[in-house]
Amino acid sequence: MTLQNLFVYGTLRKHESNHFVLKGSPCIAEQAWVYGELYDTGLGYPSMKPSLDQKVYGELYEVHLDHFTDLDELEDYIPGRKDNLYDRVEQTVHTDTGEVKALVYVSCRDDLLAEPILHGDWKLYRLMKDKPEKTFYFAYGSCMDDERFCVAKVDHHFKTIVGGGTLAGYSMQYLFSRDDGGRADIIENGGVTEGVLYELPYEGVEYLFHREGFYGQWYRPAFVNVKVGEKFYEDVLTFHVYNKKGELPPPDHYALEILRGARGRVSDDYYRKLEQQLEKLGVQIRLDA
């Protein structure tokens, strides 16, 4: 079988209207990006053009060459034709585990570049535009604890806890560097992260955007699938560090928040894993029994 990597950023992404066209092609990375500029065409799908400094976020798939017939038809692309709607080009795709080359469909027509999507993410753009009444949010770090919610007087937005959730495919590490140490992040490396699934009003989402430093490009909103019990929740909001560094030990006060928020909400095995991870980093924190 001949396979080719493909980066998708719009309606071909998971749970989007045209994802079925990928016909079971395996997803290599959910958290992937390329250099480009993203636009809302106004026609129910986005379009992209290359850029040297802006980023477009999407997913990376491994696709059999036979499936490109359907993909090319969807994108109105015929090799060698001059009036294609999209062109199919090769670009470098960045993932949590490295860089790979992949094909990507980019715009051939300026009239498709109607409205800039400032943060380069089609799912995020629609969340911010639609401002839904309820959004599911997965907390894996200090947001499992409600102390800072109370101090900020936003705890009423975080009252609806669906339950302890499991995020497959990701490990939690302390990869965001601050002056006093590391902060929690998820890295897509095949591990498992446990946390808390909340149901929030949009006001809670806006609070998280500020708390997580989204507008300052500390953490970016990302969308993942989370399992609670036997039920899967799709396109759950979480946060993913823009520029990951080497793992650093977190300060004691931050480690305390994570353990306090995790106790009773994650599995006993995962809680011990959190403690052991902190110990390996030289952080000696224990909650009172």
CORFEN-V206023 format. One record per pair of residues at least 6 apart in sequence whose ideal C-beta (glycine too) atoms are under 6 Angstrom apart, sorted by the first residue. I is the first residue (numbers start at 1). J is the second residue. If there is no record, write none. Layout:
i = (I I)
j = (J J)
This chain:
i = (1 2 3 3 4 4 5 5 6 6 6 6 7 7 7 7 7 7 8 8 9 9 9 10 10 10 11 11 11 12 12 13 15 15 21 21 22 23 25 25 26 27 27 28 28 29 29 30 31 31 31 32 32 32 32 32 33 33 33 34 34 34 35 36 36 36 36 37 37 37 38 38 38 38 38 39 39 39 40 40 40 40 41 41 41 42 46 47 47 48 48 49 49 55 56 57 57 60 75 75 76 77 77 77 84 86 86 87 87 88 88 89 90 90 91 92 93 93 96 96 117 123 124 131 134 135 135 135 136 136 136 137 137 137 138 138 138 138 138 138 139 139 140 140 140 141 141 142 142 144 144 144 145 145 145 146 149 149 154 157 157 157 157 158 160 161 162 162 162 163 164 164 165 165 165 165 166 166 167 167 167 168 169 170 170 170 170 171 171 171 172 172 172 173 173 173 174 174 174 174 174 175 175 175 175 175 176 176 176 177 177 180 181 181 181 181 182 182 185 186 194 194 196 197 197 212 212 213 217 219 219 220 220 221 222 222 223 224 224 225 225 226 226 249 249 249 252 255 255 255 256 259 262 262 278)
j = (64 65 62 64 63 65 100 102 61 63 102 103 34 58 60 93 102 104 58 59 48 56 58 45 46 122 17 18 45 18 19 59 234 235 70 74 61 67 61 63 62 59 61 60 62 60 95 59 96 188 240 58 59 60 93 95 55 57 94 56 91 93 51 48 50 51 56 49 51 54 46 48 56 117 120 47 113 116 46 114 115 117 47 112 114 114 122 107 112 56 106 106 107 120 120 120 121 93 86 105 85 84 86 88 108 105 108 106 108 103 105 106 101 103 104 99 100 102 187 188 125 223 221 202 199 200 205 237 199 233 236 198 200 237 165 195 197 226 236 238 195 196 172 193 195 184 258 257 258 196 261 262 257 260 261 155 155 158 207 200 201 203 204 198 199 198 197 199 228 228 265 266 195 197 226 228 194 227 193 224 226 192 188 186 188 191 193 187 189 191 184 186 193 185 187 247 182 184 247 248 250 185 241 244 245 247 183 185 241 245 248 251 248 249 250 251 248 250 241 193 266 270 265 226 228 219 239 219 242 239 241 240 242 237 238 240 235 236 238 232 234 233 236 281 282 283 285 278 283 285 285 287 271 274 285)
